[in-house]
Amino acid sequence: MLRALSSGVSGIQQFQNRLDVIGNNIANSNTIAFKSARADFADAFSQTLQVSSASSSGSGQAGMQVGSGVVTSAVKNLFTQGALNRTGVGTDLAISGDGFFTVKDPINGTEYATRAGDFRLDDSGYLITNKGLRVQGWIPTTASGARGDIQIDTQFLPATTDPTATMSTFSIAANGSVNVHMSDGTDYVRGVIMLQRFNDPQALLKAGDNLFSGMAAAGPLGGGTPLAEQPGTNGLGYIESSALELSNVDLANEFANLIATQRGFQASARIITVSDEILQELVNLKR
């Protein structure tokens, strides 16, 4: 009887975890580039009442086990593509396909991965997140370039540019190239926004603000020294400028799961109630 009581308690606990996951999915149905999650269950340790034996031994008895309930085996993030929404804002970027933007905290140097491309320009021309983290990419500091913060300004102008010319506008191409357009008609590439891809994205940890940490454990391109690559190469997707990726939460599916989880929670609670009633009958046998 105590086994049934324990199984009911474990069911309540794990269905509560699943309710928490579903509730978080629904709450983030309008969060930019949010990736929904699901809770996977597994059976708990089973108590063996009888060990099975082969028929050649003369007995050929079947094994008997009684389970002790359920556990949450994993909470997996679903990295499926979200719908793309046109915004008309030049610094809004969406990834069509696989890959993540890499952003860096300019204060402590910590790097994160993100799918949310609601970027903006700060007063120095750096392309940053809403929390001030700088987008990483290739910058033409030398002939071969280097990895660093993407900055949109008039540095590294071609020698043929009119010295009095000013930047009139800029655009970001599908391959990540940041193209600066000068008032004298000169166009040049100021930098390239690079993307990162992971062998095991499930190892990434949500760090809030649409960011993922734990990049080293997820198996990034380049291994121990992560090296992001240009969009459209090595299995990476392309960048859609003036667009944002929406949440991939399927509300219809989430509400269906919510109903099923609620019923599972109720059934587990009923197991506890019935177990309690039977235990009460056992206590009252003496009367």
LINZI-V81554 format. One record per backbone hydrogen bond with DSSP energy under -0.5 kcal/mol. NH is the residue of the N-H (numbers start at 1). CO is the residue of the C=O. If there is no record, write none. Layout:
# LINZI-V81554
nh=NH co=CO
nh=NH co=CO
This chain:
# LINZI-V81554
nh=5 co=1
nh=6 co=2
nh=7 co=3
nh=8 co=4
nh=9 co=5
nh=10 co=6
nh=11 co=7
nh=12 co=8
nh=13 co=9
nh=14 co=10
nh=15 co=11
nh=16 co=12
nh=17 co=13
nh=18 co=14
nh=19 co=15
nh=20 co=16
nh=21 co=17
nh=22 co=18
nh=23 co=19
nh=24 co=20
nh=25 co=21
nh=26 co=22
nh=27 co=23
nh=28 co=24
nh=29 co=26
nh=31 co=28
nh=33 co=245
nh=34 co=31
nh=36 co=34
nh=38 co=76
nh=40 co=38
nh=40 co=74
nh=42 co=71
nh=44 co=69
nh=47 co=66
nh=48 co=46
nh=49 co=47
nh=49 co=64
nh=50 co=64
nh=53 co=61
nh=57 co=54
nh=58 co=55
nh=59 co=54
nh=60 co=54
nh=64 co=50
nh=66 co=47
nh=68 co=45
nh=71 co=42
nh=73 co=40
nh=73 co=71
nh=74 co=40
nh=76 co=38
nh=76 co=74
nh=78 co=36
nh=79 co=77
nh=80 co=78
nh=85 co=244
nh=87 co=242
nh=88 co=242
nh=90 co=88
nh=92 co=89
nh=93 co=117
nh=94 co=240
nh=96 co=94
nh=96 co=238
nh=97 co=95
nh=100 co=196
nh=101 co=114
nh=102 co=194
nh=103 co=101
nh=103 co=112
nh=104 co=134
nh=105 co=110
nh=106 co=104
nh=109 co=105
nh=112 co=103
nh=113 co=212
nh=114 co=101
nh=116 co=210
nh=117 co=115
nh=119 co=91
nh=119 co=117
nh=120 co=128
nh=122 co=126
nh=125 co=122
nh=127 co=150
nh=128 co=120
nh=128 co=126
nh=129 co=133
nh=132 co=129
nh=134 co=104
nh=135 co=127
nh=136 co=102
nh=137 co=148
nh=138 co=192
nh=139 co=146
nh=140 co=190
nh=141 co=139
nh=146 co=139
nh=148 co=137
nh=150 co=135
nh=152 co=125
nh=153 co=151
nh=157 co=154
nh=161 co=158
nh=165 co=162
nh=168 co=181
nh=169 co=181
nh=171 co=179
nh=173 co=171
nh=173 co=177
nh=176 co=173
nh=178 co=191
nh=179 co=171
nh=179 co=177
nh=180 co=178
nh=180 co=188
nh=181 co=169
nh=182 co=180
nh=182 co=186
nh=183 co=166
nh=185 co=182
nh=188 co=180
nh=190 co=178
nh=190 co=188
nh=191 co=178
nh=192 co=138
nh=193 co=176
nh=194 co=136
nh=194 co=192
nh=195 co=229
nh=196 co=100
nh=199 co=219
nh=200 co=218
nh=203 co=200
nh=204 co=201
nh=205 co=213
nh=207 co=211
nh=208 co=211
nh=211 co=208
nh=212 co=113
nh=213 co=205
nh=218 co=214
nh=218 co=215
nh=219 co=216
nh=221 co=197
nh=223 co=220
nh=225 co=222
nh=226 co=224
nh=227 co=221
nh=229 co=195
nh=231 co=193
nh=232 co=237
nh=233 co=230
nh=236 co=233
nh=237 co=98
nh=238 co=96
nh=239 co=174
nh=240 co=94
nh=241 co=239
nh=242 co=92
nh=243 co=92
nh=243 co=240
nh=244 co=85
nh=246 co=83
nh=248 co=34
nh=251 co=249
nh=254 co=250
nh=255 co=251
nh=256 co=252
nh=257 co=253
nh=258 co=254
nh=259 co=255
nh=260 co=256
nh=261 co=257
nh=262 co=258
nh=263 co=259
nh=264 co=260
nh=265 co=261
nh=266 co=262
nh=267 co=263
nh=268 co=264
nh=269 co=265
nh=270 co=266
nh=271 co=267
nh=272 co=268
nh=273 co=269
nh=274 co=270
nh=275 co=271
nh=276 co=272
nh=277 co=273
nh=278 co=274
nh=279 co=275
nh=280 co=276
nh=281 co=277
nh=282 co=278
nh=283 co=279
nh=284 co=280
nh=285 co=282
nh=286 co=283
nh=287 co=284
